[in-house]
Amino acid sequence: MRRLVFIFFTLLVILLGFLLGSTNQQLTELNLLVVRLELRVVDIAVIFLVTGLLLGLVFSLLFSLQRKTRGWFSKTADKA
């Protein structure tokens, strides 16, 4: 149930970001380290939203995997 609520709120935030971003079609200049891009505000918002979502998923999966594999090496050393 907790995961379902989390997924619902995550999708709600993403939908809200798309809705708010779609109303602003203004072109802006995005200066990166070596590249200068001219994008719409919507595109910049989507890029940062997806990047943040992917980073959050990667870190949560890494911490979850670390927690699940915490005792594996000590168990295999005891058997040998």
Secondary structure as UniProt FT lines:
FT   HELIX           2..22
FT   STRAND          27..31
FT   STRAND          36..40
FT   HELIX           41..68
FT   TURN            69..71
FT   HELIX           72..79
//
